[in-house]
Amino acid sequence: MHFEIAYKWVIFLLPLPLLLYWLLPAMRRRRASLIAPFFERAATVSGQRPKRNAWISRRNILGWISLFLCWICLLGAASSPRYVGQPAKKTKTVRSFLIAADISFSMAQTDWVMDGKRMTRWQAVKYVMKDFIKERKSDQIGLVMFGTHAYLQAPLTTDLETINWLLDETEVGMAGQMTSIGEAIAFSIKVFKEDTVKQKVMLLLTDGIDAGKEILPLDAAQAARKDSITIYTLGIGQAKGSGGYDLDEKTLRDIAYVTGGKYFNAMNEGQMKQVYAELNKMQPVEYEEESYKPVTLLYMYPLAAAIGLGLLFHFLNGIINLFRRRA
């Protein structure tokens, strides 16, 4: 924030009262006078020549100083002094970001440790995903949950607090016990078609292998590519058949490759946070600078000073006149 004067040209009006004093004629006042019948005789006896009556007011130095200071304060108010802040930046909605998360029964396994506490895979995913969602301020976020079938948990919206709340309300098994990756992608394509934002990104998150029978994951990925949808895939846990996971990394890599995305793998909290950090770098939040600058006007201070000086002058002038009359 910095101080500036909006109308600097006002300073050229500073000598205006002096110019008016020099150029305009003196103000004339008519006053009542005493008519004496012996005026002519008195003038003859005194030997003086009668002249027109002229009354000149005494110069009031205090009044001149007060008026000039008031004029300076009024010019200060007219120049519009202000504090101007830096141009504000607001997030610009540039993409639709759909998170398709696996909530099949395998996500209920309690084999993850977060902050020293053992929890289910789904609880761990939600724990880290909330921070990721909070950072996506330039995106419309939507949630698609899938198991045996896919359903829309949250439509695409910029209300990230609501997204996090709906994420909290999601529990394992709400979409069935199987893992239908192909159906999840196909359903997500339908969600994207209802949206007008051109840039479309999807994060597919699962810990298992596709068990769907109707739509193959790669066929759905091909359809997503035709609709210009980029899919990032995130495999939860270890490779296929180890440590209680049945993760099909090859299919997830192929889905990401076909759509121009990337495959990630996370086996613990630290790796998952790294995945989300890398996603933030690859799909950064974008801002646009507003032309509006926050302005705090200060004209009221010199204006108040002008009023205060005027009142002070009249107060002091009244006291001086009062003492003169008593004297």
N, C-alpha and C positions, 0 to 999 in steps of 0.2 A: 504494500500500500504506500502511495506517495501523495504529496500535496501538490496541487496545481490550481492555477487561476484560469477559469474558462474564457473570460473576456478581458484580455490584457489591454485592449485598446481604450478601456475606460480610464486608464491613467492620464490620457491626453485631455480629459475633461477637468483635471485638477485646477488649472488657472482660470477656468470659466468664470467664477465669481469676480475675480479681479478685472477681467475684460469687461464684464457687465458694469462694474463700478466706474471704470474709466470711460466707457462709451455711452452709457445711458445718462440722460440729464438728471440732475438732483430732484428729489421728490419735493413738491411744493405743497404746503398746507395753508389754508386760510384760518386766521385766528381773529377773534373779536377784539376790537380796539375801543378806547375811550375817546369820545368826541368832545373836544373842549371849544366853547365859543370864542375864547380869547387866544386860540392857537396862533393865528396870524400875528397878533400884536406881540405875543411872547417871542415869536421867531424874529420879528423886526427888532425888538429890544435886545435880544441876545446876539443878533447879527449872524445867526446860523441859517443855512439854507435847508429847508425841509427836504427829506428824502422818503422814498417808499419804505415801508416797514419791512424788515427782514429778520427772521428768527432762525438761528442756526443751532441745531442740537449739538450737545457736547459729545465728543467722541468717547465711546465706551470701549476701552481696550479689552476688558474681560468679555464683553459681548462679541467683539470681532474674533477673538481667539476661540471662543466657544462655537461660534458659527462655522469657522474654518475647520475646526476639529470634527464637527458634525458632518460637514461636507465630505471630509476625508472618509469618515465611517460609512456614509451613504454610498460613496463610490466603491468602497471595499465590499459592501453588500451587493451592489450592482455588478461587480466583476465576477460574482459567483465563485468564491473560493470553495474548494472541495478536497476531500480525500478520495483518491481513485485506487481501487484494488486491481489486482491482476485479472485478466479475462478468465471467467470461469470456464471450466471444462465439464462437459457432460458425456456420459457414455452414449455411444452410438450403436443402435441395434443393427448388427451386421450379419448375423447368422442365426439359424435355428439349430439348436443342439439338443438332440434327443438321446436320452440314456435308456437303453434297453437292458434290464437287469434280470438275471436268472434267480428265481425264488423257488426253485424245485426243492424237494426234500433233502437233497445232498447239501444244500446251503445251511442246513440246521446242524451240521457236524460241529462240535465244540473243540476244534483243534487249532484255534488261533489265540494268541496272547497279545492283548493291547493294554499298555500302561500297567503291566504286571497282573492283569486279570484275564482269565480264560473266558472266551466268548465264542459264539457261533460265527461261521464264515459270513453270514448275512449281517450280523451285528457289527463285525469288523469293517465290512464294506460300507455300511451306513455311517459308521464312525468317521471314516476318512473322507467319504464322498461329500459330507456336509460342508467341509471346508472348501472343497473343490467347487461346489455349487455357488458358495458365497462369492467366489472370485470371478464368476462368469457374468459380470455386470453388463456386458455388451451383447449378451445372447438371450434369445428366447429359449427357455429350458422346458423340456417335456419329459415325462416318465412313462415308459412302457414296461410292464412287468410280464414275465412269461415263465411258464412251466409246461404243463401239457398244452395249454393254450395261452395266447397273449391277450392282454387287455390294457387299456389306457388308464393309468393311475392319475396322471396330471397332464392336461393339454399344454401346448406350447404357450408360455407366458413369461413376462419379465418380472413377475412377482416371485422372487427367489425365496422369500420367507415361507410362502405357501408351498413351494416345491419341497423345501426341507421338512415342513410339517407333514405333508403327504408321504414323504419318504419314511418318516417316523411311524406313520400309521400302517405301513406295509409290513407284512409278516410272511414268513416262509409257508408255502403250501396254499396260498390264496389263489394260485393259478394252476394247481394240480401238482402231481408228484414227478412227472417226467420233464424232459428238457427238449423243447421244440425250437431249435435255433432258426430253422428256415421259416417257420410260421412267425417268429418274432420279427425277422427282417421284413417279411412281406407285410405284416401288420403295420410296421413303422413306415413303410413306403406310403401306405394309405394315409397315415397321419400327416406326412410331409406334403402330400398332394393338396391338403386343405389349407396350406400355408402359402403366403405370398412372398416371403423372404427367399431370395435366390440362393444364398449360400446355405447348404444343408449338410450337417455333420451328425454322425451317430456314433455313440460309444456302446458297443456290445460287450456285456460282462457276463461270464459264465464260468462254472467250475467243472462242467461235464461234457458229455458227448451228445450230439444230436440224436434224439430218439423219435423224431417226427417221421410220419409216413407220407404225408401229402406233399410237402414242399421241401426240396433239398436245399441246404444252405447256400451252395454255390449258384444254384439257379436263382435264388432270391437275391444273391449278391450281384449277379448279372443284371437283374431288373433294377436294382438300386443304382448301378453305374449308369444305366440309360437315363435315369432321372437325376443324374449329377449329384448323387448322395455319396459322401465320403464316409467310410466306416472304419473306425478304430476298434480293434478287438482287444479285450483284456482277459487273459486266462488266470483264474484264481487257483493257486496251488501248484503242485509239481506236475511233471509230465504224466502221460497216460499210464494208468495201472500202478502208480507208486504212492505210498503214504495215504491210501484211502481215497485218492483222487482218480477220476476217470476222464482226464482232460485231453481233448483232441486238439492239440496244438497245430497240427498240419491244416486242419479245416479252418481254424481261426486265422492262420497266416494267409491262407488262400483267399479268404473273404476280404481281408485287409488289402491284399495285393490287387485283387480285381477292382476294387473301388478307389484305389489310390490312397489308402490309409496306411496304418502300421499296426503290427501286433506287439502287445506288451504282455509280460508275465510278472505276477507278483505272488510271493510266497510268505510275505510278512508285512507288517505295518510300514517299515521303512521303504521297502520296494514299492508298495502301493502309493505312498506319498511321492516317490520319485516319478512314478508313472503319471500322476496328476500334474506334477510340476512340468514334465516334458510336454504334456498335452497343452498346458497353458502357454508354453513357448511356441508350439506348432500352430496353435489357434489362439493368438493373443487377443486380449481385450482391446478394443479400439475406442478412441475418444475423438470428439470433434470440438473445436474451440468455438465458444459462443462469442458473437460480436458484442454482446452486452458486457459491460464492466460494472462491478458494484461501485456505486458512488455515494458518498456521504456528504451532503450539502452543509456548508458552514456559514451561509449568508446571514443567518439569524444572529450570529454573535456581533458582527460590526453594526448590524441594524439595531440591536439592543443597546450597543454602546452609544450610537447616535441619539437614541431616545433618552438614555440615561444622562448624557451630557446636556441635552436640552433642558431636562427637568432640573438638573443641578444648577445650570446657569440661572434659570428663573427663580430658583430657591435662594441662591446667593444674592441675586439682584434685588429681590424683595427685602431681604434682611438689610442690605446696604441702604436702600431707600428709606427703610423704617428708621434706621439710626440717623440718617440725614434730617428727616423731618423732626425728630426729637431734638436734634442739635439746633 
